[in-house]
Amino acid sequence: MSENLEGNEPVIQPAAVTPANEPVEPLIGSHQGAPRVARSVSSDPEESALPNGSTPTTSRPNVRRTPRARRMSLSLTRVDAWSVAKVSFMLSIAGAIIQIVAAAIVWLLLDAVGVFNQLTQIVSATGLNADFDLKNVLSLTTVVSGMTIFSIVEVVLFTLLTTIIALIYNVVSSLVGGVHLTLGDD
């Protein structure tokens, strides 16, 4: 709520108690008296000026103190389940994309190093299956498709679980009062 107090806006003065038969002066638009003065938000009394322009008289010496950090105690008593569902859905979509890309990168790295060829040679050397090729069984499209299906299931489960947890939190917080937080302005 910022106001421009430079001179051309109406001045709001506190209402005085008047008897019923006397006329009441309008609060807005009356330019009688001194205009309002913006005060400093500092906790130091030397920095905040009085309305008449004088400084406060205190018995304390003129020692400049550092302003104290403000602290507020708040309690988180209710969480909107729909907003939790939306945020968890978007975060799980991001996680799914990261998993799919990571699986493709890991497959490409394993192929570049030659892990698939070495494992195929080891299986062929044992004589278990002569025409076994691990690179054909675990191809890039198979791995990415499997990771995509896994990620879709994960998105649905993660979104449902976080929404259910938010609803359970609302019930529990109505019983015990929620989580109490202390926020500081450091």
N, C-alpha and C positions, 0 to 999 in steps of 0.2 A: 504494500500500500504506500507508494511513493507519491508525494505531492510536490508541486512546484510552488514554493512560497516566495517568489521573487517580487510580487507586488500586484499583479493584475488578476489574481484569483480571489474569490470571496474568502473572508476570514470567518472561521467557525469559533464562536465563543460559547463558554458554558452557560447553560440556562440558569437564571436566578429565580428564586421563589418569589412570586408576586401575588398580591391579593387578587381576588377574582374580579374586582371592578377596575383595576389598572390595565392599560394596554400592554401587550407583550411585544417586545422588540423582536424582529425576525433574526434568526440565527445566521442564515445565509445571506450574504450581500451587505451586511452591516459593516461599515469600515470604521466604526468608533473604537477607540482604544488602540493599544499597540498590536501589531500583527504577531502571529505565532512565530516562534523562533525554533528552528530545528536544533535538536540537542544531539550531542555526541553519544554513541553507544558505548563508549569506553567506560570502564569502571573507575577511572581516575577522576576525582572531583575537580582537579585543576584544568582538565581538558573540556569539561562541559560548562558552558556559560549559562548564567541565569538570564531570564527574559529581559531584564533591564540593562544587561551588558556588564554588570559588575561580577566580580569573582566571589565565590563563597568564602566566608571567614571561618577558618578552622584553627584549632589549637595545635594541629599537627604541623611538623616542619614540612617544607616544600621538597619532599623526597619523592621522586618519581618511581612508582611501583609498577611492576609488570602486571598486566591484567590477568586475572585468574581464568583458567579454562572452565567453560561451562560444562556441566554434566547434567544429563537428564536420565531419569529412570523410567523406562517404558516396559510395557508387557505386550507380547505378541499373543493375542487371545483368539484370533480367527484368521484362517488362511482361505482365500477364495479358491475353491476346487477347480473352477473353470480356468482361471489364470495359471494354476499349477499344471493342469492338463496341457494347455497351450505351450507353456515354456518347456515342459518335459518332452513334449512331442518334437518341438524344434531342436532341442538338444540331442534327442535320440536320433533324429534324422542326420544331424551333423556327425554324430558318432558312427552311424551306419555308413555314411560316405567315407569317413576316415578308415573304417575297417575294410571296406571293399578295396579302396586304393592301396592300403597297406598289404592286403593279401596278394594283390596283383604285383606289387613291388617285390615282396618276398619271393613269389614264384619266379619272377624274372631274375632275381639275384641267384636263386638256387639253380636255375637253368644255366645262367652265365658261368657259375663256378663249376658246373658239371656234376652236381649231386645226383641228378636223375640218371645220367649215364653210368655213374659208378655203382649206384644201387642196382641197376639193371644188369651190370656185369657180375656183381656179387651173387644175385639170384641165379643167373645163367651158369655161373661156375659151380654152384651147389648141385645143379642138375635137377632142380625141382620143376622148372618150367622153362623150356628152351626158347619159346617165342614170347616171353614176358617182356613188356616194355613199359616201364613206370611212367615215362613221359606221355605215353598215349592214354594211360589210365588216369593220371592226374594232369590233364592238359590245362592250359590257362583258362579256357572257356568253362571247363568243369569246375575249377576252383573258384572262379569269379561268380559263376551261377550259384554254387553252393553257399558262398559267403553272402550273396544277395538274399537268398531265401532265409538264411540264418539272421541277417540284419533286419529283414521285414518282421520276422517273428519277435526279434528283440525290441524293435520300436513299439510294437503293440503291447508287449508285456511291460516294458519300462513305463510307458504312458499310463497304462491301467494301474500298475503298482503305485506309482507316485500319486495318482489321483486318489486312490483308496487310502494311502497313507495320509494325505491332506484331510480327507474326511474323518479319519480316525483321530487325527490331531485336533480337529475342531471339537469332537465329542469329549476328548480327554481334557482339552484346555477349558471347556465349559465347567468341568468338574473341579479342576485344580487351579485354574486361573491363568494358564498359559506359561510361556517362557518369559522371565524377567530379564531385561537388558539394561545396561547402563551405557549410554552413548556420551562420548566426550568430544569437546571441541579443542583438540590439541594443536 
